[in-house]
């Protein structure tokens, strides 16, 4: 909301920011979205970047996942602590928009025109003050981003009980690492072994994370000790030099998953963990929350500016609820593939590993761990009037797909990408880019001009000419911005 210039207030129950690592990776699609609101580079400056993941089965290398050539200009996965991520995002809000800490939401009264919120106070000792001191304020919209134990979803009838996956638990530690493999913080490792799954991955500030997913009967139902984690790592990995020191975070937990019945109720919306409980398969939970926040932010900005009809804001809930439901199914599939493996299945995977594309990704239940294939084909905003009627467009980008990125040039010869022209074009933070491709056909320009003229009255639609066959007169002096796609990269990717 800060990026869009919308007035808001943020209330946080806790008096202090998070000191835990928890969610700590930012994948390609999330980085594209975070770049669109101007915070990605600040996060990257306090993150490790990794493009390589090694999958190891029974101490033998099985497959390698390389995130380069993913189709996104953000090829590396970023790793940092959740505390660092939260601080960077809070700092990005600017003066006058600070998070108001120690302010729990006590009550919600919603009607057709707005929401009345009662906000309390938490003293320095953690005690709530009397509700008589609560502040009552009225807002046009309320967003519940208050986590798995939040009060907003309960208050508006969107609560849900996550399903627990019995028999398996996870224990984790973040600490400094020494072992025989690299410690350059640019790579991560996953280990498959009988009845278990483990990982070693960078966090931030010289710290690595070590985790084990195993039968809950094989570990105490409490936070582990550092000695226990190191001893188990040496057994699983087979490296007697494996050592961790200076731990900063320990965790023990069971696995739960679920999605709220809806992501909106009247003028109240859910984002992040308030609307879903995810399994830690592929590190998707926090990244899905970024999708929620960015997707709701621009819709609210357009709505509050009276720049769109009700269908824009109404599209948020079905889009994100459907995406979370699909993600939950993918994660559950990945969980069972990891934890219900038989020795026969492991032997078969070893045999065919060299013949299965994207095996390292499919181990986790799907081939799209970067969420680049996430699409909203059934969104109220998506209408495709061409693909079904034109067989030549089979496999092309459809309404609701992520727009493919491609390198192009400006009329002055400067390099630019298609995504840079789609996100925040012309200094606007919301709206649509109308991409007008000439198809390398000089005769198409008249039709493109008529189409651009037809939307001239709509300030929230900003045309862009993508020219594979530019004319001498295409020198940037026309009202419609144009880019040159002389090698046809944008034309080919969008077809």
Legacy VTK file of the C-alpha trace (Angstrom):
# vtk DataFile Version 3.0
C-alpha trace
ASCII
DATASET POLYDATA
POINTS 495 float
0.000 0.000 0.000
2.932 2.300 0.670
4.168 1.746 -2.892
0.769 2.748 -4.276
0.469 5.879 -2.119
-2.542 4.588 -0.195
-3.200 5.723 3.375
-3.145 2.848 5.854
-2.216 1.713 9.362
-0.510 -1.544 10.347
-1.119 -3.075 13.771
1.137 -5.817 15.158
0.300 -7.715 18.359
3.945 -8.365 19.270
5.960 -5.520 20.731
9.175 -6.659 19.054
9.930 -7.892 15.551
10.682 -11.537 14.842
14.054 -12.898 15.928
13.507 -16.301 14.279
14.758 -17.455 10.882
11.712 -19.564 9.862
10.693 -18.784 6.258
13.863 -17.637 4.544
13.903 -18.176 0.764
12.639 -15.939 -2.036
12.058 -17.670 -5.369
11.993 -16.180 -8.878
8.300 -15.278 -9.149
8.335 -13.655 -5.718
11.370 -11.591 -6.669
9.566 -10.373 -9.794
6.624 -9.266 -7.662
8.827 -7.683 -5.000
10.712 -5.822 -7.726
7.381 -4.484 -8.975
6.853 -2.706 -5.641
10.452 -1.558 -5.353
11.759 -3.709 -2.476
13.494 -6.644 -4.169
16.946 -5.076 -4.423
16.978 -4.077 -0.748
16.174 -7.670 0.174
18.791 -9.054 -2.224
21.431 -6.845 -0.592
20.930 -8.799 2.634
20.610 -12.276 1.136
22.732 -15.113 -0.196
22.044 -16.080 -3.821
21.993 -19.710 -4.912
21.379 -21.340 -8.291
22.440 -24.900 -7.424
20.719 -27.654 -5.451
22.223 -31.130 -5.093
19.927 -34.102 -4.422
21.682 -37.037 -2.736
20.169 -40.502 -2.222
21.826 -42.866 0.232
24.977 -40.701 0.161
25.197 -40.954 -3.659
24.549 -37.891 -5.898
21.188 -38.377 -7.622
20.385 -35.161 -9.504
21.207 -31.487 -9.623
18.746 -28.620 -9.871
19.983 -25.523 -11.668
17.692 -22.486 -11.562
19.484 -20.675 -14.383
17.642 -20.383 -17.694
14.349 -20.449 -15.809
12.849 -17.713 -17.956
13.108 -15.129 -15.182
15.830 -12.514 -14.915
16.042 -13.493 -11.247
17.690 -16.854 -11.700
19.048 -17.292 -8.172
17.000 -18.160 -5.117
17.631 -15.624 -2.345
18.205 -16.823 1.223
18.005 -14.671 4.320
16.505 -14.781 7.802
12.817 -14.057 8.227
13.794 -11.453 10.822
15.960 -9.712 8.208
13.194 -9.898 5.590
10.630 -8.417 7.978
12.992 -5.589 8.964
13.767 -4.699 5.342
10.067 -4.606 4.469
9.274 -2.513 7.544
12.067 -0.059 6.679
10.680 0.284 3.145
7.433 1.791 4.453
9.031 5.192 4.907
8.452 7.936 7.458
5.008 8.100 9.007
4.077 4.537 8.062
5.773 2.563 10.817
4.347 -0.700 12.082
2.440 0.008 15.303
3.684 -2.718 17.631
2.025 -3.965 20.769
-1.399 -3.278 19.219
-3.606 -6.408 19.154
-6.897 -6.380 17.254
-9.672 -6.987 19.795
-12.814 -6.777 17.685
-14.158 -6.299 14.177
-17.540 -4.931 13.078
-18.025 -4.957 9.317
-20.849 -3.503 7.241
-21.437 -2.790 3.558
-19.474 0.463 3.589
-16.503 -0.287 5.826
-15.075 -1.948 8.914
-14.830 -0.765 12.519
-11.747 -2.192 14.255
-11.035 -2.150 17.979
-7.287 -2.085 18.669
-5.823 -2.626 22.111
-2.435 -2.087 23.727
0.178 -4.492 25.085
2.465 -3.141 27.798
6.209 -3.722 27.918
5.687 -6.681 30.252
3.437 -8.355 27.679
0.189 -7.705 29.535
-2.853 -6.380 27.695
-4.358 -3.160 28.987
-8.035 -2.892 29.778
-10.282 -3.005 26.731
-11.682 0.309 27.954
-8.487 1.901 26.612
-8.893 0.357 23.167
-8.911 2.559 20.091
-11.867 2.271 17.732
-11.320 3.285 14.149
-13.195 2.943 10.904
-11.578 1.941 7.618
-12.852 1.192 4.143
-11.089 -2.201 4.019
-9.362 -4.485 6.518
-6.579 -6.938 5.630
-5.872 -9.809 8.011
-2.149 -10.580 7.788
-1.971 -11.798 11.368
-0.663 -15.323 10.858
-1.830 -18.807 11.710
-3.159 -17.792 15.117
-4.643 -14.516 13.946
-7.969 -13.117 15.081
-9.243 -11.567 11.841
-10.259 -14.763 10.027
-12.029 -16.016 13.169
-13.923 -12.765 13.585
-15.376 -12.888 10.060
-16.160 -16.614 9.887
-13.201 -17.726 7.775
-11.453 -19.855 10.386
-10.266 -23.366 9.525
-8.636 -26.276 11.323
-5.467 -27.500 9.575
-5.092 -31.220 8.988
-2.190 -32.802 10.868
-0.036 -35.372 9.117
0.586 -37.946 11.794
3.766 -39.912 12.255
6.328 -37.367 11.017
8.083 -34.438 12.661
10.752 -31.907 11.748
13.626 -30.526 13.783
15.863 -27.679 12.677
18.834 -25.608 13.736
20.459 -22.488 12.293
24.177 -22.263 13.092
27.642 -21.842 11.610
28.836 -24.861 9.631
32.045 -26.706 8.841
32.152 -29.849 6.695
33.847 -31.303 3.635
31.507 -29.631 1.161
31.442 -25.974 0.156
30.585 -23.231 2.623
30.362 -20.417 0.071
26.610 -19.914 0.776
25.719 -20.342 -2.909
24.467 -23.927 -2.881
22.103 -26.201 -0.960
21.894 -29.935 -0.442
19.031 -32.356 0.164
19.645 -35.865 1.471
17.255 -38.772 0.953
17.894 -41.745 3.209
15.874 -44.671 4.588
12.738 -43.276 6.282
13.918 -39.691 6.195
14.786 -36.472 4.431
17.355 -33.840 5.455
18.690 -30.566 4.119
21.538 -28.100 4.472
20.967 -24.594 3.107
22.266 -21.062 3.614
20.419 -18.520 5.722
22.350 -15.268 6.282
25.261 -13.741 8.173
27.434 -16.852 8.081
24.646 -19.206 9.138
23.362 -22.439 7.598
20.152 -24.341 8.326
20.158 -28.074 9.020
16.847 -29.930 9.188
15.608 -33.497 9.468
12.158 -34.816 8.560
11.731 -38.230 10.161
9.297 -40.413 12.049
8.227 -38.618 15.220
9.091 -41.752 17.176
12.744 -41.238 16.216
13.101 -37.846 17.893
12.123 -36.270 21.228
9.038 -34.039 21.102
11.025 -30.905 21.953
13.546 -28.542 20.419
16.743 -30.465 19.606
20.153 -29.806 21.065
23.090 -28.878 18.862
24.909 -32.107 19.776
21.870 -34.180 18.716
21.652 -32.427 15.349
25.366 -32.748 14.600
25.437 -36.426 15.569
22.454 -37.201 13.322
23.992 -35.237 10.431
27.183 -37.270 10.622
25.137 -40.480 10.496
22.999 -39.405 7.543
25.595 -37.549 5.465
28.568 -39.770 6.257
30.888 -36.874 7.022
32.589 -37.231 10.386
33.951 -33.669 10.088
30.433 -32.164 10.075
30.362 -29.532 12.831
27.988 -26.704 13.745
28.664 -23.914 16.231
27.082 -20.702 17.508
23.417 -21.703 17.038
20.886 -18.883 16.654
17.621 -20.812 16.274
16.190 -24.236 17.107
12.817 -25.634 16.131
10.709 -28.784 16.500
7.287 -29.263 14.961
4.680 -31.500 13.393
3.211 -31.071 9.931
-0.142 -29.421 9.261
-1.786 -28.080 6.131
-5.007 -26.333 5.200
-6.611 -23.361 3.469
-9.295 -20.950 4.648
-12.733 -21.480 3.057
-12.380 -18.121 1.285
-9.948 -15.235 1.120
-12.522 -12.475 1.477
-15.623 -11.767 3.492
-17.219 -8.464 2.547
-14.566 -5.793 2.988
-12.211 -8.039 4.943
-9.393 -9.901 3.171
-6.818 -12.504 4.198
-3.184 -12.676 3.119
-0.231 -14.866 4.071
-0.432 -17.381 6.893
-3.758 -15.922 7.991
-5.322 -17.763 5.059
-3.232 -20.915 4.772
-1.056 -23.388 6.615
1.577 -24.847 4.301
3.928 -27.783 4.436
7.648 -26.958 4.249
8.056 -28.561 0.818
10.075 -26.382 -1.533
9.838 -23.359 0.776
6.602 -22.115 -0.770
4.667 -20.692 2.194
6.193 -17.236 2.620
6.495 -16.872 -1.159
2.783 -17.556 -1.570
2.173 -14.819 0.989
4.082 -12.356 -1.187
1.694 -13.187 -4.034
-1.253 -12.454 -1.733
0.084 -9.112 -0.531
1.190 -7.754 -3.914
-1.950 -8.994 -5.673
-4.278 -7.426 -3.116
-2.290 -4.199 -2.873
-2.687 -3.050 -6.471
-6.364 -4.054 -6.505
-7.107 -1.987 -3.414
-5.167 0.943 -4.870
-7.206 0.886 -8.092
-10.458 0.486 -6.193
-9.729 3.325 -3.760
-8.802 5.564 -6.689
-12.161 4.772 -8.367
-10.153 3.542 -11.365
-11.891 0.183 -11.849
-15.104 -1.723 -11.431
-15.883 -4.143 -8.619
-14.668 -7.144 -10.638
-11.023 -6.159 -10.082
-11.125 -6.435 -6.301
-13.598 -9.313 -6.456
-11.083 -11.327 -8.470
-8.544 -11.484 -5.610
-10.269 -14.121 -3.499
-10.956 -16.714 -6.221
-7.482 -16.259 -7.703
-5.539 -16.668 -4.483
-7.811 -19.218 -2.833
-7.509 -21.407 -5.913
-3.742 -20.931 -6.032
-3.356 -21.899 -2.376
-5.572 -24.952 -2.799
-3.472 -26.104 -5.771
-0.246 -25.416 -3.885
-1.524 -27.415 -0.941
-2.185 -30.408 -3.189
1.287 -30.120 -4.726
2.939 -29.920 -1.322
0.971 -32.861 0.023
2.026 -34.900 -3.003
5.639 -33.884 -2.437
5.421 -34.722 1.258
4.208 -38.264 0.576
6.785 -38.743 -2.192
9.504 -37.789 0.255
8.328 -39.518 3.407
6.467 -42.604 2.135
9.232 -43.844 -0.152
10.008 -47.541 -0.246
13.480 -48.952 -0.756
12.228 -50.409 -4.027
11.166 -46.938 -5.162
14.555 -45.518 -4.198
16.290 -48.201 -6.233
14.080 -47.441 -9.234
14.786 -43.703 -8.969
18.525 -44.386 -8.953
18.153 -46.429 -12.137
16.190 -43.848 -14.140
17.477 -40.599 -12.638
19.502 -39.723 -15.728
16.476 -40.042 -18.017
13.860 -37.975 -16.145
13.836 -34.212 -16.862
13.559 -31.978 -13.788
13.848 -34.962 -11.471
15.310 -32.812 -8.716
12.173 -30.636 -8.753
9.700 -33.480 -9.151
11.015 -35.043 -5.958
9.117 -32.248 -4.199
5.798 -32.886 -5.941
6.064 -30.604 -8.967
8.430 -29.152 -11.530
7.630 -25.476 -10.830
9.312 -24.665 -7.522
9.873 -21.077 -8.723
6.075 -20.595 -9.243
6.719 -19.284 -12.756
3.961 -21.492 -14.153
1.359 -20.189 -11.693
-1.581 -18.960 -13.772
-5.063 -17.567 -13.198
-6.857 -18.962 -16.224
-10.188 -19.097 -14.392
-9.948 -15.621 -12.897
-12.863 -13.228 -13.502
-10.238 -10.978 -15.141
-9.063 -13.612 -17.636
-10.868 -13.965 -20.960
-9.056 -15.633 -23.850
-10.815 -15.067 -27.164
-8.036 -16.381 -29.384
-6.295 -19.553 -28.255
-9.287 -21.876 -28.593
-10.142 -20.569 -32.045
-6.652 -20.499 -33.505
-4.727 -23.790 -33.542
-1.535 -21.850 -34.317
-1.682 -20.408 -30.797
-1.489 -23.819 -29.121
1.085 -23.545 -26.337
1.162 -19.742 -26.513
0.666 -17.416 -23.561
-2.977 -17.382 -22.479
-5.054 -14.852 -20.582
-4.130 -15.404 -16.950
-0.633 -16.772 -17.613
2.493 -15.062 -16.338
3.691 -12.880 -19.188
6.936 -14.291 -20.632
9.948 -12.025 -20.277
12.205 -11.135 -23.202
15.112 -8.816 -24.007
14.412 -5.843 -26.286
15.844 -2.389 -26.992
14.536 1.140 -26.822
14.584 3.393 -29.865
17.898 4.795 -28.566
19.430 1.321 -28.352
19.267 0.819 -24.575
18.642 -2.730 -23.368
15.331 -3.352 -21.615
13.157 -6.349 -20.789
9.476 -6.850 -21.376
8.824 -7.243 -17.645
10.439 -3.902 -16.933
7.861 -2.344 -19.238
4.937 -4.265 -17.728
5.611 -3.610 -14.052
4.949 0.019 -13.081
5.089 1.400 -16.637
5.236 5.172 -17.001
5.533 5.578 -13.229
2.133 3.991 -12.579
1.829 1.347 -9.892
-1.298 -0.355 -11.214
-3.211 -0.866 -14.421
-2.508 -2.837 -17.583
-0.020 -2.733 -20.429
-1.591 -3.328 -23.835
1.141 -5.079 -25.834
0.745 -4.314 -29.534
2.930 -6.701 -31.577
3.469 -5.900 -35.242
4.168 -9.529 -36.135
6.982 -8.360 -38.438
4.187 -7.269 -40.795
4.329 -3.667 -41.975
0.657 -3.861 -42.902
-0.386 -4.444 -39.308
0.320 -0.907 -38.139
-3.040 0.491 -39.202
-4.873 -2.158 -37.181
-2.601 -1.553 -34.171
-3.252 2.186 -34.372
-7.010 1.630 -34.372
-6.744 -0.687 -31.391
-4.639 1.810 -29.450
-7.080 4.604 -30.260
-9.964 2.489 -28.975
-8.500 2.420 -25.437
-7.248 6.009 -25.384
-9.963 7.076 -22.948
-8.919 4.470 -20.379
-6.046 5.918 -18.371
-5.373 2.589 -16.690
-4.537 0.913 -20.033
-1.128 1.966 -21.350
-0.279 0.740 -24.878
3.206 -0.393 -25.868
4.234 -1.065 -29.462
6.503 -4.112 -29.753
8.066 -3.827 -33.185
9.971 -6.553 -34.964
9.804 -4.592 -38.236
10.104 -0.915 -37.274
9.723 1.891 -39.775
12.182 4.770 -40.205
9.584 7.030 -38.588
9.620 4.951 -35.362
11.986 7.309 -33.579
10.187 7.630 -30.251
8.371 10.862 -31.088
4.927 9.252 -31.302
2.623 9.379 -28.285
2.662 5.589 -27.924
5.865 4.203 -26.474
7.578 1.631 -28.696
10.325 -0.947 -28.241
12.293 -2.832 -30.865
12.156 -6.634 -30.927
14.433 -7.088 -33.942
15.449 -10.634 -32.973
11.838 -11.609 -32.349
12.417 -12.767 -28.764
9.312 -11.095 -27.362
7.228 -12.163 -30.348
8.355 -15.769 -29.976
7.806 -15.934 -26.216
4.319 -14.426 -26.442
3.325 -15.793 -29.876
LINES 1 496
495 0 1 2 3 4 5 6 7 8 9 10 11 12 13 14 15 16 17 18 19 20 21 22 23 24 25 26 27 28 29 30 31 32 33 34 35 36 37 38 39 40 41 42 43 44 45 46 47 48 49 50 51 52 53 54 55 56 57 58 59 60 61 62 63 64 65 66 67 68 69 70 71 72 73 74 75 76 77 78 79 80 81 82 83 84 85 86 87 88 89 90 91 92 93 94 95 96 97 98 99 100 101 102 103 104 105 106 107 108 109 110 111 112 113 114 115 116 117 118 119 120 121 122 123 124 125 126 127 128 129 130 131 132 133 134 135 136 137 138 139 140 141 142 143 144 145 146 147 148 149 150 151 152 153 154 155 156 157 158 159 160 161 162 163 164 165 166 167 168 169 170 171 172 173 174 175 176 177 178 179 180 181 182 183 184 185 186 187 188 189 190 191 192 193 194 195 196 197 198 199 200 201 202 203 204 205 206 207 208 209 210 211 212 213 214 215 216 217 218 219 220 221 222 223 224 225 226 227 228 229 230 231 232 233 234 235 236 237 238 239 240 241 242 243 244 245 246 247 248 249 250 251 252 253 254 255 256 257 258 259 260 261 262 263 264 265 266 267 268 269 270 271 272 273 274 275 276 277 278 279 280 281 282 283 284 285 286 287 288 289 290 291 292 293 294 295 296 297 298 299 300 301 302 303 304 305 306 307 308 309 310 311 312 313 314 315 316 317 318 319 320 321 322 323 324 325 326 327 328 329 330 331 332 333 334 335 336 337 338 339 340 341 342 343 344 345 346 347 348 349 350 351 352 353 354 355 356 357 358 359 360 361 362 363 364 365 366 367 368 369 370 371 372 373 374 375 376 377 378 379 380 381 382 383 384 385 386 387 388 389 390 391 392 393 394 395 396 397 398 399 400 401 402 403 404 405 406 407 408 409 410 411 412 413 414 415 416 417 418 419 420 421 422 423 424 425 426 427 428 429 430 431 432 433 434 435 436 437 438 439 440 441 442 443 444 445 446 447 448 449 450 451 452 453 454 455 456 457 458 459 460 461 462 463 464 465 466 467 468 469 470 471 472 473 474 475 476 477 478 479 480 481 482 483 484 485 486 487 488 489 490 491 492 493 494
